[in-house]
Each structure stands twice: as structure tokens, then as C-alpha cells.
Amino acid sequence: MPYIDGFIAAVPTGNREAYLEHATIMAAVMKEFGAIRSVECWGDDVPEGKLTSFPMAVKAEPGETVVFAWVVWPSKAVRDSGWERMMQDPRMQPGAHPMPFDGKRLIYGGFEMVLDL
């Protein structure tokens, strides 16, 4: 069963094109190291919650848009190997492709797929 890496971030709305450029580069690198799909979604209907919400989770500020993304890997083993190799790649080193958003508020995690209809 495929393995999923999920990401949520707050991106300055004016940085949309820079974000897409960054995401395109990162998707190519991940695919080179085994990912089979990379999906980026720009928030369109992401309400602020009273107790929890996407904007609250990433501490979105005025003028920022919440993005939701995921990467599909064929397996957790391929993902783990891919990430290990990516972290050694010069394109992934600090400063090579600076994130056009506050990476400290990026939320990410790996997920075992349990249902895919």
C-alpha cells in the first residue's frame, strides 16, 4: 500500500508563484528519489475555527493562505530511503531553494494509507 507524506503551511498570498516554483522543484527532487505523485493545493475555502482549524494549526496571519500538500510514495521503505538520499542532495541543503514561507510553522508527517476507494 502506498505511503503518504502530508504538509500544511501558511504562505504569504503574494508568494503564490514563488511557492509554486519551489514546490515544482521539490516535487521533481522527490520523484527522482522514488515518489510517484506530488499534489499541491492552494487554500480557497479554509474557515477559521473556534477550537481547531487549518489556519490555527499553522498560525496563519493576515495576508497568508493555507496550503495543503501531499506526496505519494510506493511504500514507507521507498519513502524512508528517498528522504535519506534527498537530505544528502546539494539541492536540499539550506539556502539552495529557500522556502517562500515560514518553515517553522510548516506541519508535516508520514501516514500509512489504510483506505483508498
C-alpha positions, 0 to 999 in steps of 0.5 A: 500500500502506498505511503503518504507524506502530508504538509500544511503551511501558511504562505504569504498570498503574494508568494503564490508563484514563488511557492509554486516554483519551489514546490515544482522543484521539490516535487521533481527532487522527490520523484527522482528519489522514488515518489510517484505523485506530488499534489499541491493545493492552494487554500480557497475555502479554509474557515477559521475555527473556534477550537481547531482549524487549518489556519490555527494549526499553522498560525496563519496571519493576515495576508497568508493562505493555507496550503495543503500538500501531499506526496505519494510514495510506493511504500514507507521503505521507498519513502524512508530511503528517498528522504535519506538520499534527498537530505544528502542532495546539494539541492536540499541543503539550506539556502539552495531553494529557500522556502517562500514561507515560514518553515517553522510553522510548516506541519508535516508527517508520514501516514500509512494509507489504510483506505483508498476507494 
